[in-house]
Amino acid sequence: MAKKSGVSSKTHTQQQLNDYANQNNPNNKAYKARIANDKKTKRVSKKYKAVREVKCQAKLYAEIGLNADLDWMCYSNPCDFD
């Protein structure tokens, strides 16, 4: 049998059923608010994740003793260092 999605009227009140229906109906204000909140939350999470990664990388470089990024070595002329 296929798995049913949704909520059962045997285990939920009428108000809970109505709330679920409103949150899953694309024409409803509650649905639009839920989607907007999800997008905002994910955007903020990505921002903080990026900040955490940069801080972690800076901490690692400080522990190793690298205080400068080494990207400039990739784009420079190797003959300049002779």
PDB file as gemmi writes it, atoms N, CA and C in Angstrom:
CRYST1    1.000    1.000    1.000  90.00  90.00  90.00 P 1                      
ATOM      1  N   MET A   1       0.830  -1.181   0.000  1.00  0.00           N  
ATOM      2  CA  MET A   1       0.000   0.000   0.000  1.00  0.00           C  
ATOM      3  C   MET A   1       0.878   1.249   0.000  1.00  0.00           C  
ATOM      4  N   ALA A   2       0.355   2.289  -0.580  1.00  0.00           N  
ATOM      5  CA  ALA A   2       1.076   3.551  -0.611  1.00  0.00           C  
ATOM      6  C   ALA A   2       0.969   4.249   0.740  1.00  0.00           C  
ATOM      7  N   LYS A   3       2.027   4.940   1.075  1.00  0.00           N  
ATOM      8  CA  LYS A   3       2.042   5.669   2.343  1.00  0.00           C  
ATOM      9  C   LYS A   3       1.209   6.941   2.197  1.00  0.00           C  
ATOM     10  N   LYS A   4       0.304   7.154   3.134  1.00  0.00           N  
ATOM     11  CA  LYS A   4      -0.524   8.353   3.097  1.00  0.00           C  
ATOM     12  C   LYS A   4       0.238   9.517   3.723  1.00  0.00           C  
ATOM     13  N   SER A   5       0.021  10.687   3.163  1.00  0.00           N  
ATOM     14  CA  SER A   5       0.601  11.877   3.770  1.00  0.00           C  
ATOM     15  C   SER A   5      -0.527  12.712   4.354  1.00  0.00           C  
ATOM     16  N   GLY A   6      -0.213  13.472   5.351  1.00  0.00           N  
ATOM     17  CA  GLY A   6      -1.226  14.308   5.976  1.00  0.00           C  
ATOM     18  C   GLY A   6      -1.444  13.900   7.409  1.00  0.00           C  
ATOM     19  N   VAL A   7      -2.572  14.353   7.950  1.00  0.00           N  
ATOM     20  CA  VAL A   7      -2.905  14.052   9.337  1.00  0.00           C  
ATOM     21  C   VAL A   7      -4.248  13.354   9.390  1.00  0.00           C  
ATOM     22  N   SER A   8      -4.448  12.583  10.422  1.00  0.00           N  
ATOM     23  CA  SER A   8      -5.668  11.798  10.565  1.00  0.00           C  
ATOM     24  C   SER A   8      -6.660  12.520  11.463  1.00  0.00           C  
ATOM     25  N   SER A   9      -7.929  12.455  11.104  1.00  0.00           N  
ATOM     26  CA  SER A   9      -8.968  13.065  11.938  1.00  0.00           C  
ATOM     27  C   SER A   9      -9.221  12.233  13.192  1.00  0.00           C  
ATOM     28  N   LYS A  10      -8.692  11.016  13.203  1.00  0.00           N  
ATOM     29  CA  LYS A  10      -8.855  10.171  14.388  1.00  0.00           C  
ATOM     30  C   LYS A  10      -7.901  10.583  15.502  1.00  0.00           C  
ATOM     31  N   THR A  11      -6.790  11.194  15.138  1.00  0.00           N  
ATOM     32  CA  THR A  11      -5.782  11.546  16.139  1.00  0.00           C  
ATOM     33  C   THR A  11      -5.625  13.049  16.327  1.00  0.00           C  
ATOM     34  N   HIS A  12      -6.299  13.874  15.520  1.00  0.00           N  
ATOM     35  CA  HIS A  12      -6.149  15.319  15.598  1.00  0.00           C  
ATOM     36  C   HIS A  12      -7.514  15.989  15.706  1.00  0.00           C  
ATOM     37  N   THR A  13      -7.524  17.165  16.333  1.00  0.00           N  
ATOM     38  CA  THR A  13      -8.770  17.924  16.455  1.00  0.00           C  
ATOM     39  C   THR A  13      -9.073  18.624  15.138  1.00  0.00           C  
ATOM     40  N   GLN A  14     -10.279  19.162  15.027  1.00  0.00           N  
ATOM     41  CA  GLN A  14     -10.666  19.867  13.801  1.00  0.00           C  
ATOM     42  C   GLN A  14      -9.791  21.106  13.594  1.00  0.00           C  
ATOM     43  N   GLN A  15      -9.448  21.791  14.667  1.00  0.00           N  
ATOM     44  CA  GLN A  15      -8.589  22.970  14.554  1.00  0.00           C  
ATOM     45  C   GLN A  15      -7.199  22.582  14.041  1.00  0.00           C  
ATOM     46  N   GLN A  16      -6.662  21.465  14.513  1.00  0.00           N  
ATOM     47  CA  GLN A  16      -5.359  21.001  14.036  1.00  0.00           C  
ATOM     48  C   GLN A  16      -5.424  20.618  12.563  1.00  0.00           C  
ATOM     49  N   LEU A  17      -6.527  20.003  12.148  1.00  0.00           N  
ATOM     50  CA  LEU A  17      -6.699  19.653  10.737  1.00  0.00           C  
ATOM     51  C   LEU A  17      -6.765  20.910   9.878  1.00  0.00           C  
ATOM     52  N   ASN A  18      -7.486  21.922  10.348  1.00  0.00           N  
ATOM     53  CA  ASN A  18      -7.596  23.173   9.601  1.00  0.00           C  
ATOM     54  C   ASN A  18      -6.240  23.873   9.500  1.00  0.00           C  
ATOM     55  N   ASP A  19      -5.494  23.886  10.595  1.00  0.00           N  
ATOM     56  CA  ASP A  19      -4.171  24.512  10.579  1.00  0.00           C  
ATOM     57  C   ASP A  19      -3.240  23.810   9.597  1.00  0.00           C  
ATOM     58  N   TYR A  20      -3.284  22.487   9.582  1.00  0.00           N  
ATOM     59  CA  TYR A  20      -2.449  21.720   8.652  1.00  0.00           C  
ATOM     60  C   TYR A  20      -2.838  22.027   7.204  1.00  0.00           C  
ATOM     61  N   ALA A  21      -4.149  22.073   6.951  1.00  0.00           N  
ATOM     62  CA  ALA A  21      -4.617  22.355   5.591  1.00  0.00           C  
ATOM     63  C   ALA A  21      -4.198  23.755   5.154  1.00  0.00           C  
ATOM     64  N   ASN A  22      -4.274  24.718   6.057  1.00  0.00           N  
ATOM     65  CA  ASN A  22      -3.895  26.092   5.719  1.00  0.00           C  
ATOM     66  C   ASN A  22      -2.403  26.208   5.434  1.00  0.00           C  
ATOM     67  N   GLN A  23      -1.588  25.479   6.172  1.00  0.00           N  
ATOM     68  CA  GLN A  23      -0.143  25.571   5.990  1.00  0.00           C  
ATOM     69  C   GLN A  23       0.337  24.841   4.744  1.00  0.00           C  
ATOM     70  N   ASN A  24      -0.508  24.038   4.134  1.00  0.00           N  
ATOM     71  CA  ASN A  24      -0.109  23.285   2.943  1.00  0.00           C  
ATOM     72  C   ASN A  24      -0.911  23.665   1.711  1.00  0.00           C  
ATOM     73  N   ASN A  25      -1.630  24.775   1.771  1.00  0.00           N  
ATOM     74  CA  ASN A  25      -2.404  25.274   0.646  1.00  0.00           C  
ATOM     75  C   ASN A  25      -1.678  26.488   0.072  1.00  0.00           C  
ATOM     76  N   PRO A  26      -1.190  26.423  -1.167  1.00  0.00           N  
ATOM     77  CA  PRO A  26      -0.401  27.520  -1.743  1.00  0.00           C  
ATOM     78  C   PRO A  26      -1.152  28.847  -1.838  1.00  0.00           C  
ATOM     79  N   ASN A  27      -2.487  28.827  -1.775  1.00  0.00           N  
ATOM     80  CA  ASN A  27      -3.260  30.061  -1.874  1.00  0.00           C  
ATOM     81  C   ASN A  27      -3.531  30.686  -0.513  1.00  0.00           C  
ATOM     82  N   ASN A  28      -2.968  30.134   0.540  1.00  0.00           N  
ATOM     83  CA  ASN A  28      -3.269  30.605   1.885  1.00  0.00           C  
ATOM     84  C   ASN A  28      -2.125  31.440   2.441  1.00  0.00           C  
ATOM     85  N   LYS A  29      -2.476  32.412   3.278  1.00  0.00           N  
ATOM     86  CA  LYS A  29      -1.484  33.302   3.875  1.00  0.00           C  
ATOM     87  C   LYS A  29      -0.527  32.545   4.802  1.00  0.00           C  
ATOM     88  N   ALA A  30      -1.021  31.545   5.505  1.00  0.00           N  
ATOM     89  CA  ALA A  30      -0.173  30.768   6.413  1.00  0.00           C  
ATOM     90  C   ALA A  30       0.890  29.998   5.633  1.00  0.00           C  
ATOM     91  N   TYR A  31       0.531  29.485   4.461  1.00  0.00           N  
ATOM     92  CA  TYR A  31       1.477  28.757   3.613  1.00  0.00           C  
ATOM     93  C   TYR A  31       2.582  29.702   3.149  1.00  0.00           C  
ATOM     94  N   LYS A  32       2.186  30.887   2.670  1.00  0.00           N  
ATOM     95  CA  LYS A  32       3.168  31.853   2.176  1.00  0.00           C  
ATOM     96  C   LYS A  32       4.096  32.312   3.297  1.00  0.00           C  
ATOM     97  N   ALA A  33       3.545  32.481   4.496  1.00  0.00           N  
ATOM     98  CA  ALA A  33       4.369  32.886   5.636  1.00  0.00           C  
ATOM     99  C   ALA A  33       5.358  31.787   6.000  1.00  0.00           C  
ATOM    100  N   ARG A  34       4.932  30.531   5.951  1.00  0.00           N  
ATOM    101  CA  ARG A  34       5.819  29.411   6.276  1.00  0.00           C  
ATOM    102  C   ARG A  34       6.957  29.313   5.272  1.00  0.00           C  
ATOM    103  N   ILE A  35       6.632  29.461   3.990  1.00  0.00           N  
ATOM    104  CA  ILE A  35       7.660  29.395   2.943  1.00  0.00           C  
ATOM    105  C   ILE A  35       8.658  30.546   3.098  1.00  0.00           C  
ATOM    106  N   ALA A  36       8.153  31.761   3.349  1.00  0.00           N  
ATOM    107  CA  ALA A  36       9.037  32.918   3.525  1.00  0.00           C  
ATOM    108  C   ALA A  36       9.948  32.722   4.734  1.00  0.00           C  
ATOM    109  N   ASN A  37       9.403  32.178   5.808  1.00  0.00           N  
ATOM    110  CA  ASN A  37      10.201  31.941   7.012  1.00  0.00           C  
ATOM    111  C   ASN A  37      11.275  30.887   6.756  1.00  0.00           C  
ATOM    112  N   ASP A  38      10.944  29.842   6.012  1.00  0.00           N  
ATOM    113  CA  ASP A  38      11.928  28.807   5.684  1.00  0.00           C  
ATOM    114  C   ASP A  38      13.076  29.383   4.863  1.00  0.00           C  
ATOM    115  N   LYS A  39      12.746  30.215   3.868  1.00  0.00           N  
ATOM    116  CA  LYS A  39      13.783  30.809   3.026  1.00  0.00           C  
ATOM    117  C   LYS A  39      14.690  31.713   3.849  1.00  0.00           C  
ATOM    118  N   LYS A  40      14.085  32.514   4.720  1.00  0.00           N  
ATOM    119  CA  LYS A  40      14.860  33.439   5.540  1.00  0.00           C  
ATOM    120  C   LYS A  40      15.771  32.680   6.499  1.00  0.00           C  
ATOM    121  N   THR A  41      15.258  31.636   7.093  1.00  0.00           N  
ATOM    122  CA  THR A  41      16.040  30.842   8.031  1.00  0.00           C  
ATOM    123  C   THR A  41      17.210  30.167   7.329  1.00  0.00           C  
ATOM    124  N   LYS A  42      16.978  29.613   6.155  1.00  0.00           N  
ATOM    125  CA  LYS A  42      18.050  28.938   5.422  1.00  0.00           C  
ATOM    126  C   LYS A  42      19.114  29.930   4.987  1.00  0.00           C  
ATOM    127  N   ARG A  43      18.694  31.139   4.579  1.00  0.00           N  
ATOM    128  CA  ARG A  43      19.642  32.151   4.145  1.00  0.00           C  
ATOM    129  C   ARG A  43      20.537  32.561   5.315  1.00  0.00           C  
ATOM    130  N   VAL A  44      19.950  32.761   6.482  1.00  0.00           N  
ATOM    131  CA  VAL A  44      20.716  33.141   7.668  1.00  0.00           C  
ATOM    132  C   VAL A  44      21.654  32.010   8.064  1.00  0.00           C  
ATOM    133  N   SER A  45      21.174  30.769   7.967  1.00  0.00           N  
ATOM    134  CA  SER A  45      22.006  29.627   8.329  1.00  0.00           C  
ATOM    135  C   SER A  45      23.231  29.532   7.425  1.00  0.00           C  
ATOM    136  N   LYS A  46      23.051  29.779   6.125  1.00  0.00           N  
ATOM    137  CA  LYS A  46      24.181  29.740   5.198  1.00  0.00           C  
ATOM    138  C   LYS A  46      25.198  30.818   5.543  1.00  0.00           C  
ATOM    139  N   LYS A  47      24.686  32.008   5.917  1.00  0.00           N  
ATOM    140  CA  LYS A  47      25.576  33.115   6.258  1.00  0.00           C  
ATOM    141  C   LYS A  47      26.415  32.757   7.483  1.00  0.00           C  
ATOM    142  N   TYR A  48      25.786  32.250   8.526  1.00  0.00           N  
ATOM    143  CA  TYR A  48      26.518  31.911   9.738  1.00  0.00           C  
ATOM    144  C   TYR A  48      27.449  30.732   9.517  1.00  0.00           C  
ATOM    145  N   LYS A  49      27.074  29.813   8.636  1.00  0.00           N  
ATOM    146  CA  LYS A  49      27.952  28.687   8.327  1.00  0.00           C  
ATOM    147  C   LYS A  49      29.228  29.191   7.658  1.00  0.00           C  
ATOM    148  N   ALA A  50      29.087  30.134   6.730  1.00  0.00           N  
ATOM    149  CA  ALA A  50      30.251  30.694   6.052  1.00  0.00           C  
ATOM    150  C   ALA A  50      31.152  31.435   7.040  1.00  0.00           C  
ATOM    151  N   VAL A  51      30.545  32.171   7.959  1.00  0.00           N  
ATOM    152  CA  VAL A  51      31.332  32.901   8.958  1.00  0.00           C  
ATOM    153  C   VAL A  51      32.079  31.926   9.856  1.00  0.00           C  
ATOM    154  N   ARG A  52      31.413  30.854  10.268  1.00  0.00           N  
ATOM    155  CA  ARG A  52      32.061  29.852  11.117  1.00  0.00           C  
ATOM    156  C   ARG A  52      33.236  29.202  10.403  1.00  0.00           C  
ATOM    157  N   GLU A  53      33.080  28.911   9.107  1.00  0.00           N  
ATOM    158  CA  GLU A  53      34.163  28.283   8.352  1.00  0.00           C  
ATOM    159  C   GLU A  53      35.375  29.205   8.265  1.00  0.00           C  
ATOM    160  N   VAL A  54      35.133  30.494   8.045  1.00  0.00           N  
ATOM    161  CA  VAL A  54      36.236  31.452   7.954  1.00  0.00           C  
ATOM    162  C   VAL A  54      36.953  31.566   9.292  1.00  0.00           C  
ATOM    163  N   LYS A  55      36.186  31.620  10.381  1.00  0.00           N  
ATOM    164  CA  LYS A  55      36.807  31.704  11.706  1.00  0.00           C  
ATOM    165  C   LYS A  55      37.610  30.450  12.023  1.00  0.00           C  
ATOM    166  N   CYS A  56      37.085  29.296  11.645  1.00  0.00           N  
ATOM    167  CA  CYS A  56      37.781  28.036  11.888  1.00  0.00           C  
ATOM    168  C   CYS A  56      39.078  27.987  11.086  1.00  0.00           C  
ATOM    169  N   GLN A  57      39.026  28.453   9.841  1.00  0.00           N  
ATOM    170  CA  GLN A  57      40.215  28.468   9.001  1.00  0.00           C  
ATOM    171  C   GLN A  57      41.258  29.433   9.575  1.00  0.00           C  
ATOM    172  N   ALA A  58      40.815  30.587  10.057  1.00  0.00           N  
ATOM    173  CA  ALA A  58      41.740  31.556  10.650  1.00  0.00           C  
ATOM    174  C   ALA A  58      42.391  30.984  11.905  1.00  0.00           C  
ATOM    175  N   LYS A  59      41.611  30.267  12.697  1.00  0.00           N  
ATOM    176  CA  LYS A  59      42.149  29.655  13.916  1.00  0.00           C  
ATOM    177  C   LYS A  59      43.193  28.600  13.564  1.00  0.00           C  
ATOM    178  N   LEU A  60      42.911  27.799  12.540  1.00  0.00           N  
ATOM    179  CA  LEU A  60      43.854  26.774  12.105  1.00  0.00           C  
ATOM    180  C   LEU A  60      45.145  27.403  11.606  1.00  0.00           C  
ATOM    181  N   TYR A  61      45.032  28.454  10.795  1.00  0.00           N  
ATOM    182  CA  TYR A  61      46.223  29.130  10.295  1.00  0.00           C  
ATOM    183  C   TYR A  61      47.046  29.708  11.442  1.00  0.00           C  
ATOM    184  N   ALA A  62      46.380  30.222  12.461  1.00  0.00           N  
ATOM    185  CA  ALA A  62      47.102  30.780  13.605  1.00  0.00           C  
ATOM    186  C   ALA A  62      47.839  29.681  14.364  1.00  0.00           C  
ATOM    187  N   GLU A  63      47.223  28.512  14.496  1.00  0.00           N  
ATOM    188  CA  GLU A  63      47.870  27.394  15.190  1.00  0.00           C  
ATOM    189  C   GLU A  63      49.073  26.883  14.412  1.00  0.00           C  
ATOM    190  N   ILE A  64      48.948  26.818  13.093  1.00  0.00           N  
ATOM    191  CA  ILE A  64      50.032  26.310  12.247  1.00  0.00           C  
ATOM    192  C   ILE A  64      51.160  27.331  12.141  1.00  0.00           C  
ATOM    193  N   GLY A  65      50.806  28.601  12.188  1.00  0.00           N  
ATOM    194  CA  GLY A  65      51.804  29.645  12.038  1.00  0.00           C  
ATOM    195  C   GLY A  65      51.697  30.354  10.709  1.00  0.00           C  
ATOM    196  N   LEU A  66      50.687  30.042   9.943  1.00  0.00           N  
ATOM    197  CA  LEU A  66      50.448  30.742   8.683  1.00  0.00           C  
ATOM    198  C   LEU A  66      49.585  31.959   8.979  1.00  0.00           C  
ATOM    199  N   ASN A  67      50.137  33.120   8.787  1.00  0.00           N  
ATOM    200  CA  ASN A  67      49.366  34.327   9.058  1.00  0.00           C  
ATOM    201  C   ASN A  67      48.881  34.987   7.781  1.00  0.00           C  
ATOM    202  N   ALA A  68      49.290  34.499   6.633  1.00  0.00           N  
ATOM    203  CA  ALA A  68      48.875  35.089   5.365  1.00  0.00           C  
ATOM    204  C   ALA A  68      48.365  33.985   4.451  1.00  0.00           C  
ATOM    205  N   ASP A  69      47.412  34.337   3.624  1.00  0.00           N  
ATOM    206  CA  ASP A  69      46.933  33.379   2.635  1.00  0.00           C  
ATOM    207  C   ASP A  69      48.011  33.152   1.584  1.00  0.00           C  
ATOM    208  N   LEU A  70      48.036  31.976   1.018  1.00  0.00           N  
ATOM    209  CA  LEU A  70      49.066  31.629   0.043  1.00  0.00           C  
ATOM    210  C   LEU A  70      48.560  31.686  -1.389  1.00  0.00           C  
ATOM    211  N   ASP A  71      47.418  32.308  -1.617  1.00  0.00           N  
ATOM    212  CA  ASP A  71      46.870  32.384  -2.967  1.00  0.00           C  
ATOM    213  C   ASP A  71      47.769  33.182  -3.908  1.00  0.00           C  
ATOM    214  N   TRP A  72      48.481  34.171  -3.396  1.00  0.00           N  
ATOM    215  CA  TRP A  72      49.303  35.008  -4.252  1.00  0.00           C  
ATOM    216  C   TRP A  72      50.414  34.206  -4.913  1.00  0.00           C  
ATOM    217  N   MET A  73      50.840  33.098  -4.292  1.00  0.00           N  
ATOM    218  CA  MET A  73      51.909  32.290  -4.872  1.00  0.00           C  
ATOM    219  C   MET A  73      51.442  31.568  -6.130  1.00  0.00           C  
ATOM    220  N   CYS A  74      50.156  31.301  -6.226  1.00  0.00           N  
ATOM    221  CA  CYS A  74      49.633  30.581  -7.379  1.00  0.00           C  
ATOM    222  C   CYS A  74      49.628  31.444  -8.632  1.00  0.00           C  
ATOM    223  N   TYR A  75      49.536  32.758  -8.451  1.00  0.00           N  
ATOM    224  CA  TYR A  75      49.392  33.643  -9.599  1.00  0.00           C  
ATOM    225  C   TYR A  75      50.655  34.439  -9.904  1.00  0.00           C  
ATOM    226  N   SER A  76      51.701  34.246  -9.157  1.00  0.00           N  
ATOM    227  CA  SER A  76      52.916  35.021  -9.376  1.00  0.00           C  
ATOM    228  C   SER A  76      53.872  34.269 -10.303  1.00  0.00           C  
ATOM    229  N   ASN A  77      54.894  34.945 -10.723  1.00  0.00           N  
ATOM    230  CA  ASN A  77      55.905  34.378 -11.604  1.00  0.00           C  
ATOM    231  C   ASN A  77      56.929  33.636 -10.744  1.00  0.00           C  
ATOM    232  N   PRO A  78      57.155  32.338 -10.978  1.00  0.00           N  
ATOM    233  CA  PRO A  78      58.101  31.593 -10.142  1.00  0.00           C  
ATOM    234  C   PRO A  78      59.542  32.077 -10.276  1.00  0.00           C  
ATOM    235  N   CYS A  79      59.867  32.745 -11.358  1.00  0.00           N  
ATOM    236  CA  CYS A  79      61.234  33.234 -11.550  1.00  0.00           C  
ATOM    237  C   CYS A  79      61.542  34.419 -10.645  1.00  0.00           C  
ATOM    238  N   ASP A  80      60.522  35.061 -10.097  1.00  0.00           N  
ATOM    239  CA  ASP A  80      60.744  36.220  -9.233  1.00  0.00           C  
ATOM    240  C   ASP A  80      61.362  35.825  -7.904  1.00  0.00           C  
ATOM    241  N   PHE A  81      61.291  34.543  -7.533  1.00  0.00           N  
ATOM    242  CA  PHE A  81      61.765  34.120  -6.229  1.00  0.00           C  
ATOM    243  C   PHE A  81      63.197  33.592  -6.254  1.00  0.00           C  
ATOM    244  N   ASP A  82      63.854  33.634  -7.393  1.00  0.00           N  
ATOM    245  CA  ASP A  82      65.235  33.128  -7.494  1.00  0.00           C  
ATOM    246  C   ASP A  82      66.240  34.082  -6.940  1.00  0.00           C  
TER     247      ASP A  82                                                      
END                                                                             
